[in-house]
């Protein structure tokens, strides 16, 4: 019997977290355990889960976990001492689940989405061959749409779920972010955990490329669905709208965005991408937003951080 631990990372989204956890509990193929990683939430997440029966009394202390059970499913609750971002949360959760030495597979997700009832069952059918299997991220408000545009097997990107399935067939040879990622114990032991230093954005892709470099072929199952909010990343149109540049006014988020993508380009997907991004961001800050020299310097410093593998600048800008 394949033993599965669901790992859910949360921060101040207790209502959405409850929806996610209930969807896990209602799977057609039951998990054996859930590990909830609380990134030092300030909204009384723990008490809220107690009130709604996810963390019923009595609770026991096991190492750094609060432990209980719901039916046959064991529940581990791990509260981190500070917010370590999504990357740190997934690192702590996956490492913690592996250290428990009780599970064969790890099912990872954020708190703001939830899996369809048969999601895990469909993923498990492929996990022994591929060791890393994902569902499709479907728009939580419109199940005919994807959470963000995805490239078809041949041709441009599409937001239409049926169109993507028609293009790829049963499986797609790439992945979505950590929205229902199912990893085997074998791949985790060989490749390791998400890189916690990335903090926010890109940790899933960095881990994906490490898996690829190790000889694995992660795939997405086109009929397995994970319902997730549509992409909230903002883009700045440049050159009359011919190109859109990922952008955020929040400095620490912008640092993570630029630094982490640069790190991935430099180490995995091609250094030429850094030069292309340099051209478009230079156009944005020097021509389209000529008074944004401070932001441009922040961009250049973040690129340098990504190349050199420095991951602490964002802390200087967090309040």
Secondary structure as UniProt FT lines:
FT   STRAND          4..10
FT   HELIX           14..25
FT   STRAND          33..38
FT   HELIX           45..51
FT   TURN            52..55
FT   STRAND          60..62
FT   TURN            63..64
FT   STRAND          65..70
FT   TURN            71..72
FT   STRAND          73..79
FT   HELIX           85..100
FT   STRAND          105..110
FT   TURN            111..112
FT   STRAND          113..115
FT   TURN            117..118
FT   HELIX           119..130
FT   STRAND          132..139
FT   TURN            140..141
FT   TURN            143..144
FT   STRAND          145..151
FT   STRAND          157..160
FT   HELIX           161..168
FT   TURN            169..170
FT   STRAND          171..172
FT   STRAND          179..184
FT   HELIX           185..191
FT   HELIX           196..198
FT   HELIX           203..213
FT   TURN            214..215
FT   STRAND          219..228
FT   STRAND          235..238
FT   HELIX           239..241
FT   STRAND          243..246
FT   HELIX           251..264
FT   HELIX           265..269
FT   HELIX           272..283
FT   HELIX           284..288
FT   TURN            289..291
FT   HELIX           293..308
FT   HELIX           313..317
//
